[in-house]
Amino acid sequence: KTSDPFVVCLLGRREVHRTKHIPATLDPIWTVKTNSLFLLEVESEKLFIEDGMKFLVKDFDQFGSNETLGLVHVPPKTLYQANGERMEFKLQPVPGKTSDEVPGHLAIRCRRATAHDKNFMEGFDSSVRAVAAPKNPKVHNNAIKSIVTKYHRVEDGVKKFKARPGPDPKRVEETEWMTKEQIQEEVMKPSHFWTDAGTGSLGRIFLEILSAEGLPNMDTGSWLGNLTDSFVSVVYEDTFARTDVIDDCLDPVWLPWSNRAFILNIGHASSQIFLGIFDFDSGFDPHDLIGRVSVDITNLRPNTEYLLSYNIYPSARISGRDAYGKINIRLRLEVPDERKLAMSVLEPPLPTYVNVKKGKDFKVIRQTCLGKHDVERYSIDYLKSYVEELREYQNVLMYIQDAAMTLFLWRGHYTMKLTGKKIELPLHSLNAFLLAITLVENPQYYPSFCFATICWMMLAVMGWRHDNPNEWARCHTFAEILEKVFFGKCRTPPHDIKPFQGFEEAKKALEKWMKRIVDAEEKAQRQYIEAQKEEAERQKELEEIGEADADISTKVGGGISIDPIKAALYPLQLLLGEICRVLRFVKHVIYWEEAYFSFWITAASAFLAVACLFVPWFFIIRWTARIVVWTIFGPWMKLLDVFYVSKLKPETDEERLAREKRERELRKLATAQAVSQARLVRENAAKMRDMKKVMFGRFAMKVPILKQDRYSDLPLPDSSARPYKEKPMTLAELAMEEAGYNRKRLPGQTLVGDMIPRVETETFTSAPTGRATASPQKLSKSTPGGGATKKQDSTASAYAYIGSVVVVAGVVTFFGVPILASYSEQLGTMIRNFRSG
């Protein structure tokens, strides 16, 4: 049996609010969409005179009278003292109607309205959104106008191109028509306007979309001049934004006065920037995805200006990728507290969603994050891709083979200069030898050795990554991140990478590695063909003697199925997809692509390795075994049998029924607690979902935070990086910048609070009391108050500092104590032998 419940709220005899009914449910959840919220203006005296409020839960009947299911009376003191916490009340029977017990509970929240609550409720309407959203890009041409519009002309023998989407408003005549060289010069100039987006507080990313090259034509009528109308979609954590549309161009550029510059606020160290290039289509036609890329900022350094080029692909999760052009961006990181950034990965990232109003925009965001293919849908191609990806993990055996050869054959890998010559030292082999001989003589160090092996492996992979000739494939070192945690700032200089730096060496290394893979695959193919031939010969011999089938039952054929394989393969596809996602994250951690996760795993392994050195394992194992043996196998167990076990009476039916009843009650209580907790989670999720729909839009996209792509997008060889030093500013210039001059604020979609949550908005300025600016280090020295100001460490930073000291001491102790103990023991033996001799 179900009902269509709704709630009538009464103050005395006056109805002050009524929710909408929820059809066909016994567990209703009223949200902002079903009128769960209302603002009550009442004097405290009247609230107490009316003896609080009554809430009638009724069953909606479209043709008859609404039946009252139960009543809840909330005392005035409870309402007066409530502060938004969830309060649950047992439904009571309506006086004078029935005296039977009413099943069910009603949960409410109540608090004194804040200014934010009043503003929200006064302006609340289903058609009104409380938070600003990015405007859709506007195309300036249609198909007919594209044909008749000319975008290039010749002046005095020089070919010039029309600036798109338009000229600089301050220099119209100068910038309306320009040569390619002039356009490229203008593109590299600083952007005029910035969009400040997101709610993170760990740092800021300054991103500028400069240009794209080699895009395919997505429109019909290219011979008439109707070409791709491209724009770039940017998705980062809880925010999204878009550039202007560049009409009819396969090599679009975004000029400094266009909408191309974004300030993204960092909320988690592992977050990626998702960029998608689309062909704009007006009307109901969806925007066509050209390609997308994920920009990984984990291993980038602050105070560095990056000019990055990426190939764009339709997907990063499915095999068979072909580049559809490339995109050029300029990027810079600003991280005031690098310790806080490194420690952000110690907490799992919260689920992050971006809501939009239209399904067309939702598709843009989804394809920007995940690519063209929807891997949640059934497809044989997706299943084959997962199987192929799992097979590629066999290549790990080659890495293991190389590591084993280097380790056991004492091959050098650490290069150092000695008397002007380069010498490669086998440090891993030496370390393994010392640890092995120590472990053989001291087996109690085995647990410590296991954790040390994990630490050693992670450091070895880090060293391999750091020695990669491709500068863009390198990662943060353990020492760099430890320095961030220890001092709050890494003293490693900013990146200084020239275009094509190390390209030839990286190309040769890649070609050598690919040759090894091809040779291994050819060898496996030859072995497979030989095995097939041997199996064919064996089957031929078996046919000569007849089939050896011992089953004498009647064979029956299968029935006809509309889709005979989907029911079996689709669950397998989902399972393989989940396995691949887990393996991808593990691979990213081991390869130090998730450098901060890798650091903390390495540090924890080193700490546990040192801690296990001081645990008396032999003593614990010996005495635990003694206690177990002497307790269980001793002759006194006979006394236990005589005085206790043998006197136990068989359980009667009444005792058995009573015991089973108690067990059922305990299970029922545990189930009720689990159901209550699940109902609370479901309730909070439903309320937050509907609130975000009202504030931002009804289409929600979950944005990946951790790396889940099969392929990692690396910058192309023509990318570059150089140290960035901000130009010193006067106090007036800095104050205007912090006040948001030439910036547009686009809040993120992270909501905080209960009942009527608010957007966690970061203002443009956060200057503390008593100081004119939040960043005095940006002021010129001649400006009063200029120069860096030392900030006080937070409690978390102080704990991190102490923890760093402990980790460093632990690592030193781990490598030093066993060696010193071994040498001390050998020295003592030599002294004793000398004395006896």
N, C-alpha and C positions, 0 to 999 in steps of 0.2 A: 504494500500500500504506500502511496506517495501523496504529497500535498503540494500546494502552490503557496508557500508561506510569504507573508510580508509583515512588517512591524508598524504599529501605530504608537507614536510617542505622545504621552499626555502629561501636562503640567496642571495638576488639579483635575478639573473636568474639561480643560481646553486642549484640543489637539494642536500640537505645535509642529509636528512633522509626520510624514508617512513615506516609507520606502516603497520601491516597486516590488511586485511579487516575482518570485523566481519559480518557474514552472517545474513540476515533477521532480521534487527532491525532498529528502528528509535531512540533508546536511547543507542548508543554504549558507552562502557567503555573500553578504551585501558589500558591494564596493562602491566607488564613486560613480560608476555607471548605473547602479541601481539605487541611487539616492541614499547612500549610507551616511553621508555627512549632512549636518545642518548646524546653523549658527543660532544660538538661543540667547537673546538679550533679556536678562531678568535680574532684578535686585536680590541681594542676598536675603533680605528680610522676607520677601515674597516666596523665595525658594523654600525657606524653613516653614513658613505659614502653610504652604501647600503640601508639606511633608514629602518633599522630594519629587521624583517623577515615576510614572508607571509606563511600562512598555508592554503592549498587548501584541502577542504573536497570533496572527490570524491566517486562515486558509482562504485564498482567493477563489471565489466562485463567480463565474461570468454571468450566470443566469439567476442564481439564487442569492441568499444572504451569505456574507462571509462568516464562517465559523471561527470562534475564538478557541485557539489551541492551548493557550496558557498565558500567564501574567507574571511579570517581574516588577517588583517594587524596589527602587533604589533609594535609600535614605538620603536626606539632604546633606548630612555630614560627609557621606561617601562621595557625593558629587562635588561638594565644596573643596574637599582635600585631594581629589583626583588630579593626577599630573600626566595623564596620557597612557598610564599603564593598562594592560588588558585585564578586565574584571569579568569573571564568569559567574552567572547566577542560575540557580535551579529554577525551572519553570514551576509556577504554583497554579493551582486551580482557580478559576474565576469565582469569587464569592457569590453564593446564592445559586450557582448553576450546577456544580458537581463537587463532590468531596473526594473523588478518586485522585490518586497520585498521577501527576502529569509527567510523562517522560520528556527528557531533553533539557538543554541548557541554552542560555542566551549570553553571548559575550559582547561587551561594549567597551569603548574607550571614551574618556571624557577629560577635558582640561580647559583651563581658562584660555580664551582665544588671544593669540598674539596679533600684532599688526599684520604679519604675513598671512595669518589665517583669515583675518577680516578682508584683506585685499583680494585674496583668492576667492572667497565665497561671494563677495560683492560683484566680482567680474566673471564669475564662473558661468560658462555656457558650453554646450557640447561643440559649438562651432568656433570657440575662442581658444587659442593656445596661449599658455601662460609664459612660454619661453620662446625667444627668437630662434629661428631656424635659418639655415643658408638658403638664399634665393636660388631658384632653378636657373641654369644658364640660358641665356637668350641667344638665339641665332638671328643674325642680321639679314640673312638672305633666304629666299626660297629658291626652288629649282629654276623658275623662269628668270629670276633676278641674277642667279648664278651664271646663266648663259649670256646675258647682256652686259654683265659687269666685267670690266677689265681690271686686272690686278697687277699689270706691269706695262710699262711704256718706255720709250727711248727718248732721252733728252740730251741733245748735243752729243749723240753717239754713245751715250752711257745708258745702260739698261737699269731702270729703277722699278721698285716694287712698292705697292701700296701697303701702308701699315694696317695691320688687322689686330684687334677689332676696330681700331681707330687711332688717330694720332694723339700725341701728348696734348692735353687741353691747354697747357701753358706754352707750347711751341708747335702750333698747328701747322703753319706753313713749312717749318723746318723738318717736321717729322712725318708729314702725310705721305711723301714719296721719298724713298731712300734706296741706296744701292745695297747689295748683299753685305758688303763690308761695314757700311754704316749701321745696318740692322744688327749685325753681330756685335758691333761695338755698343749699341744701345742695350742689347740684351744683357750684357755683362755688367751694366751699371746697377747700383743699389735700387731695390724696389721702393716705390713711393708710398704704397699703402700695405698694411699688414692686417691679417685676420687672426686674432688671438683666440684660440679654441681649446676646449678641454678643461678638466678639473684637477689634473695632477699637480703635485707640489714638490716633486723630486728634482725638477729641472725643466729646461725649455729646449725645444728643437726649432731652429729657424730654417724653414724649408722654402725654397723658391723653385718653381717649375719653370725651366728655361726654354726647352724646345723638345721636339721629337723629330725623328728622321726615318725616312723609308716606310711610311705607313701605307698600307694597301688602300685602294679606293673602295669604299663601302656603299657608294651611291651609284645609281644608273645614270648614263649619259655623260661619261667621262670625256668622250670626244667633243662634247659641246661645252666642257668646262665645269660640269657639275661633279665636284670631288667631295672627299670626306670633310665633314664639318666636325672637327675634333675638339674635345674638352677632356680635362683630367679630373678624376674623382679621387679625393684623399680621404682615407678612413684611418683613424688612429684612436685606439681605446674607445672612449665614449663620445666621440665627435666625428663629424664628417664635413667636408667642404668641397667646393668645386672651383675650377678656373673658368675664365671666359671661354666662349666658343670661338675658334678660329675657322672662318668659312673657307671652303673650297681650297684646301691646301694639304698636300701629303708630307710636307716638311714644316709643320707649324712652329712658330716661335711666340712666346709670351713676353711682351715688352714690359719695362718697369712700371708703367702707369696702368697696366691691366691688372686684373684680379688674379695674381699668381703667387703671392707670398703669404705664408702661414706660420704662426707661432703655435706649436703644439706642446701642451704641458704634460710632462712625463709623470705617470702614475705607477709604473712598474718597470723594472730594469730590463725585462725580457720582451717588452712590447715592440711590435714592428709597425712600420709605416706601410700601409697598403695603397698602392697607386694603380689606377685603372684608366686606360685611354679608351674613350668611347666616340662613336660617331653619333652626333646629335640628330634625332628624328623628332619632328613635331607631331602633334596630335596624339593618337592612341598607340602609334607604333612604338615599340620599345627602343631605347638607345642600344645600338649594336656595339658589343665589346670587341675591341681590336686586340688588346692585350693588357696584361697586368704584371706587376712586379711587387715583391715585398722587400722593403729596405730594412735591413737588420742594423740597428744602431748599437748592439751590445758591445762590439769590439771597436767602436769608434772612440776617439779621444776628445775631451773638451778643448776649447781654445784653438780649434783647427777648422779652417774653411775647406770643405770638400767640394770638388766639382766631379760629380759621379755620373757615369753613363751606364745604362742597363739595357740589355735586350728585353723585349716584352714578349710574353707567351700567353696563350689563352688559358693555360692551367699550369699549376705547379704540383699537382697531385696525381696526374695520370701520365703514363708513358707516351712516347711519340710526340715530343714537343718540337715545334718549329717556330723560330723567331718571326714576329710580324713587325719588325722595325725596332727602334730603340728610343729611349727617353733620356734627357739630360737634366740634371737637377743640381742645385747648389744647397749645401746643408751645413749647419753649424750647431754644436751642442753647447749649452750653458748649464753647468751643474754646480750650484753653490756648495753642496755638501755631498761629496762623493762617498763618504762613509754611509750616509743614509741611503744612497742609491744601492750600494752593495748589500746592505742589510734588508732591502725591500723584498728580496727573494726568499727570506726566511719565513714569510707568511704566504700561503697560497693565494694566487690572484683571485679576486672576486669575479663572479660571472658578470660580463660587461655586454650591454645591449645598446644598440642604436635604433631608435624608432623614427619612422617617417610617415607622412600622411598618405602617400600614393604608392600603389603597387609598382609603378614604373620606376620610382626612386628606390624602392626596396630592391628591385632586381639589379640596379646599378651598384648598390652597396654590397649585395651578396656576391655579385660577380667580381667586384673589386677585391673582396676578401678571399673568396674560394675559387674563383676562376669560372670558366664557361661551363664546366661539367658539374652536374649535381650528383655526387657520388652516393647520395642516400637513395637514389632511385636504382631499380634493378637494371643491370646491363651486363651482358657477357663480356663486353670490352673492359668494364671496370673490374670484373672478376679476374680476367686475364692479366690486367695491369697489377693487381695485388699479388698474384702468383709470381709474376715476373719480378716484382720488387722483392719478394721473399727470397727468390733465387739469387738476386744480386748480393744478398748478405753472405753468400758463399765466398765473395771476394775478401771477406775478413780473414779467411784462412791464409791468404797471401801476406797480409800484414803480420799475422802471427808467425808465419814462416820467416819473414824478414827479421822480425824481432828475435826469434829463437836463434837464427844464424848469427846475428850481431851479438847476442848475449853469450852464447856458448863458445863461439870461436874468437872471442875477445877482439872483435873488430872495432876500430876507433870510430867515434861519432862526435866527440866534443873537441872542437878545434881551438887550439891556443898557440900563441907565438912564443918561440923559445930561440933566442939568439938569431932573430930575424927569419926563422923558418917556421912554417905552420906544421904543427904536430897534432894528430888526432888521437885523443886518449880514450880508452874503453872504460869510461867511468861506470856504466851500467854493469859491465862484467865484474869490475873490481868490487862494486857494492854488493852484487849477488854472491860473490865468493866470500866476502867477509860475513855477510848475514848467514850464509849456509854453514860455514864452519862454526859460527857462534851457536846456531840452532842445533847442530849435531851434538855439541858438547853440553848444551843447556836446553833440553826439550821443553822446559817450562815456559820458554819464550814463544811457543807455537801460536797461542792466540794473538800475541802482539805481532808476530810475524805475518799473520793473515791480514790484519788491518794495515800493516806497513806495506804489504804487497799491493793493496788497493791504492794507497797513497802513491807508491812508487810508479804503478801503472799510469795513474792520472798525470803525474808529473812527466813521465816519459812521453805520453801522447801530447802533452802541452809543449814539450821541447820539440817534438816532431812538427807540430803545427807552427811553432814560432820560427823554425828554420825553413819554412816553405819559401821558395824563391818568389812566389806570387805574394806581393805585399798585401793584397786584399784578402788573402786566405789565412792571414796570421790572426792570432788571438791575444787577449790580455794574458800576461804571465801570472803565475801564482804570487810572485813577489810584488807585482804592481797592485793587484787587488789587496794583498796583505798590507801594503803601504796605505791604501785608501782606508781600510778598516782601522789601521793603527794610528795614522796621523790625520785622517779626514780628508786628505788630498794626496794625489799621486804626483810625485816629482818627475815622472817620465816626461820628456819634452813632447810637444805636440807633433803630430805626423807631418812629415815633409816628404811627399812622394811625387816624383815627376811622372809625366805620361810615359807609358811603356817601360817603366822601371822594373827590371827583373823579368821582362816579358820573354826574352829568348830562353833564359834558364827555366822558367816555368813551363814554357811550351815544350822544351826537350824532356823535362820530367814527366809532363802529362803524356806525351807521345810514347815514352818508354813504358809508363804504367799501362796505357791502353794496349800496347803491344803484348804485354804480359797477359792481360785479360783475354785478348784475341787468341794468343797461343794456348792458354788454358782451356778456352772454349773449344778450339779445334781439337785439342787432345781429348777432351771429354766426348766430342762428337765421334772421333775415331773409335774410342773405346765403346761407345754406344752402338756403332755400326757393327763392330766385331762381335759384341754381345748378341746383337740381333741375328747375325749369321749363325753363331753357335746355337742359339735357341731354335732357329729354323731347322738346322740339322737334327737337333734332338727331337723336335716335333715330327720330322719326317720318319725318324726311326720308330717313334711311338705309333705312328699311323700304320706302319707295316705290321705291328703286332695287335692292333685294335685298341679302342678306347678303354681305359681302366676306370669304369664308372660303376661304383657299388650301389648307387641309388636306383631302386627299382620302382619308385613311385611314379604315378602318371604326371606328366608335365602339362601345365596349363599356361596359356598365353595371357598377357596383361590386357587390360581394357583400354578403351580409347580415352585420351585426356586432351582437353583443350590446350593446356599449357603444361606439359608433363615434367618440365625441368625447373620452372620458376619456383615452385613450392619447396624444392630441395636446395636450389642454388642461391636463392635470395638470402636466406638466413646465413648461409656460408659466406656470401659476399659481405654481409654486415659484420660477421665475426672476423673475417680476414681484414676488413677495413679497420676495426678496432685494434687488432694485433699490430697492424702496420703503423697506426698512430702511436701506440706505445713504444714500438721499436724505434720510430723516428725520434721521439723525445729522448730515449736512452742513447741513441746514436749522437744526437746533438750535445748531450751532456758529456759523453766520453770524448768526443772530438773537440770539446771546449768551444762549441758554437753557442752554447748556453754557458758562457764563461763564469758567471756568478754562481750558478748552481754547481758547476764543476769545482770552483774554488772551495765552497763550503763542504762538499763531499770530501775533497782532499784534506781540508783542515780537520774535519771531524775524524777521518781515518787516522791522521797523524796523532791527534789527541788520544784516541782510543788505544792506538799502538803504544803510546807512552804510558797511559794509565794501566794497561794490562801488564807492563813490566813489574809493577809493584804489587800485583795480586799473587799471593802464594798458592798457585794452582795445584801443585802437588799436595800441599797440606790440606787444601779443601777437598780434593778428590779422595785422598787417603782416608780422611776422617769421615767423609760422607759415606764412603763404601763400608767403613768399619761399623758405623751406626746402623746402616741398612742391614748388613749381614748379621750382626750380633742381635739386632732386634727381631728380625723375621725368621731366621733359621736356627735360633737358639732353642734348647730343650724347654725353656719356660713357656714356649708356645703351647705346650701340653696343659699347663695351668690355665691358660686362656680358654682352652677347649673345655676343661673340666668345670671351671667356675662360671663360664659365660656362654660360650657357643652351644654346648650340649644342653643348657637349661633354657634355651630359646624355644618357645612354644610355637607350633604352626599357627599361622595367621588365620583367624576365623573369617567367615564371610562378612560379618558385621564390621570387623576391623579393616578388612580389605576395602569394603565400600566406603568406610569413613576416610581411609587413606586416599583412595582415588578421588573422593570429593574434595579433600584438602588440596590435592595436586591440581585438580581442575580449577579450583578457586585461585590458586597461585598463578596458573597459566592464564586464566581469564584476567587477573589483575595486571600481569605483565603485558598481555595483549592490549588491554585498555590503555595502559600507559604509552605503548608504542603507537596505537591508533591516535591517541590524543596529541602526541608529538607530531605525527605525520599530518594530522588535521591542522595543527598550528602552522607548520611549514607551508602547507597548501593554502591556508588562509592568507598568510603574509605575501606569498607569491602572487596570488590572485589580486590582492589589493594593490600591490606594486605594479603588476602588469596593467591593470585598468587605469591606474593613475598616470603611468607613462603614456598610455594610449591617448588619454585626454590632453596631456601636456605637450606631447611631441608628435603623435600619430599612431595609427592602429597597426602598422606593419613593423615588426621587431626583428632585428638581425643580431645574432650573438657573434660578437667580434672575437676572434682567437687572440689570446694573449701569448701563450706559450707557442713555440714553433711546432707546427704540425704538417708542414709541407714536405713532400718527398724530395723535391729539388730545392737547393739553396741558391738564391740569386746573388751572384757576386758581381761587383763592378767590373766593367770592361777594362782592358789594358790602357785605354786612352784616358782613364780617370786620373785625377790628381788631388793632392792635398798640400796645404801650406799652413804654417802657423798664422793664427789670427790674433791681431792685437787691436783692440777697439780704440778708436780715436778718442782722446780725452775730451770731455765736454765741460761746458760751463754749468753752473748751478741751474740757470734758467733752462738750458737745453735738456739737462737730465730731468728736471721737474716736468717739462712738457712731455718727455718720453714716458715717464712713469705715470703721468696723468692720462695717457692713451692718445696722444696727438698722432694723427694719421694712422690710427688703429681702429679696428672694429671688433668688439667683443662678441664672441660666439660661445656661450656657456656650454659645458658638457652636459651629458644626460645622466650623470650620477646623482641620485636623489638621496637625501639624508633626512632622518626623522620619521616619526609615525604620524598616523592620521592624515595630516596634510604635509607631506614631505616637501622640502625645498631643494632647489638646485644648489649644489655645492659650488658656489661661484667664487672665482679668484678675481679680485679687483686689480686695476692697473698699477696701483701704488700700495705699498705696505710699509711706508716709512714709520719707524717706531717713534714713540713719544720722546721729544727732546732732541731729535735729529731732523735735519732738513730733507734727507733723502735716505732711501733704503740701501743704496749702493754708492757710498762715498768713494770707493776705490776707482769708480769711473770718472771722477772729477779730475780736472787738470790740477797740477801741483800749485799753480798760481791762484786757484780758487779757494776761498776760505772754507775750511772743513774738508779739503781734498785729501786723498790718501786712504789707504785701506784701514779698516777698523777691525780689530780682532773680535770675533764673536765668541760668546760663551758656548761651551759644549752643553748639549742636553743630557738628561739622565741616561737615555739610550746610548748616546755617543760615549759617555763615560764608561758604561758597561762594556761597550764594544772595545774601548781602549784597554780595559782590564783583561777582557777575553783575549785580545790580540797578544798581550804580554804572556798570558798563560799558554797560548798556542805556540808562540815562538820558543818559550822555555821548554815546552813539551817536545817540540821537534828537535831542539838541540840535545835535550836529555836522551831522547830515543836513539839518536845516532852516536851520542858520545858515551853513555853509560856502558852499553855492551862491549864496545871496543876497549874502553879503559879497564873494565872488569876482566876481559880476556887477557889483555897485556899484563895487568897486575898479577893475575894467576900464573901466567907464564914466567914473569919475573920472579915471583915467589918460589916457583919450582926450581928455577935456575939457581937461586940463592941457596935453597936447601940442598941441591945436588952439589954445589960448590963446597958447602960446609961439610957434607958427608964425605966428599972426596978428599 
